[in-house]
Amino acid sequence: MQIKSRLFRFLVTIFLAVCGILSLVVLEIFGTIAEPVKVPVPAEASWVIRVDAASLVKEELYSVLFEAKDDQLLRSVRKIVEERMENDTENPPLYINFRSDMVFYGITDQSVNYIGIVLQLENAELFQKNIPFYLEEGQTVAVKGNTALLLMKTGTVKVPVNQQQLLTDNYLYKGKLSTIEPKSPELNEWVNVQAKSFGEGGKNLNMGVLFGKDALRINGSFSGEVMKTPSWNLARKGLFLSTSVIPKGLADSINKLLPVGSYRFPELLSITMDYNGIIVENTDQGVKALPKMNAIFEGKVPISVAGIRAAIPVEYLGPENTLIFSSVTYQMKQLDERTVFIGLDSNSIKREAQPALVSIEGPLQPLADIQGHKMIISLMEIVVPQLKPARAFIKKTSNVSFAIRSSEPKGSQYTIKGELSFKKDAFALNEVARLLLGLKGMN
């Protein structure tokens, strides 16, 4: 569903407030923190996300933001607030209570998907008066006491407004009252996610995002089918990724990433990659982005090096299964009938199974390492404006460690554990806020 400008500004305002950004300049936010409120969530909701706004305005997080003495960030916050005040006549206030939890959920009714957003209000009467200024097609609202439900239809199926309004009323008035309790409130678990089912076979997901001074952490668990970990490994030099949880359509992205001519990878069972940046090169075939990497691809059906070679323009083919560009030479190697290696150093291959279904380890800096002609890189930042704030964010990070593992050998219960740490001169909340502000500036 396309979110038009007015509702987009509304949702961005909510998100920034939840993250504690606007709360720094709105003094009333620092009053008494409201007690958690039980909210109505339909029993048939497939997933639920609880955002603990109150934990983000605790004194320690307030202190962290100002301890950093981040003048640039505070100027950005001031600019947003000033713009918001200038637009008050166009966009009247909604009187949402950002000191209380927010709950998001997904639900399907007669094959139509909806997202529900449950909000607590400071003034229900004025909210009902002003919310029509923000609503677009496919969005309806119901209010009960100081609780509001915004229901947003996704997809292209048309639903009569009165039918969706009836759904909205029923979900608010007849939904089962529930809360999602933080597992680790002392660690500032500011987001909690629960899902009955997800992906092709996952179920009973329970995951929390923990916001520390110098790191973001994720802890969780889920159950699912017994899944096999990747069968091969690589020596690690840069950002290491290994996964046997493959989203549908990922092969298409791999086809675009690698300079393999007209070859098309089949759907994959696993990917293992050691990534060290990218080189942008101007060739006779146009501008090519050449990743500095070693990678192993395992397909659901056979993949052959011979088939890949046959699809590559002859001017790039070298001896002994090599792929040669002016600045990069790739080696290709058949590991078994369904598995191939493409990379800079085949000596990095290790014939050993991975211990985790998904593993991401190392610095994020290789993602920001783009080499090539300065004019081409500058053009990339114009064509993809998200690139500049993303690279600035990455440079402030120190290391990422994320893994999904089976709780027992060949078991169907899995644990999720991850941490994104930041450099000593950076604060996690500040850098996330700066990234959000940078991305918001592109809209």
Secondary structure, 3 states (H helix, E strand, C coil): CCCCHHHHHHHHHHHHHHCCCHHHCCHHHHCCCCCCCCEEECCCCCEEEEECCHHHHCHHHHHHHHHCCCHHHHHHHHHHHHHHHHCCCCCCCCCECCCCCEEEEEEEECCEEEEEEEEEECCHHHHHHHHHHCCCCCEEEEEECCEEEEEEECCCCCCCHHHHHHHHHHHHHHCEEECCCCCCHHHCEEEEEEEEEECCCEEEEEEEEEECCCEEEEEEEEECCCCCCCCCEECCCCEEEEECCCCCCHHHHHHHHCCCCCCCCCCEEEEEEEEEEEEEEEECCEEEEEEEEEEEEEECCCCCHHHHHHCCCHHHEECCCEEECCCCEEEEEEEECCEEEEECCHHHEECCCCCCCEEEEECCHHHHCEEECHHHHHHHHHHCCCHHHHHHHHHHEEEEEEEEEECCCCCCEEEEEEEEEECCCCCHHHHHHHHHHHHHCCC
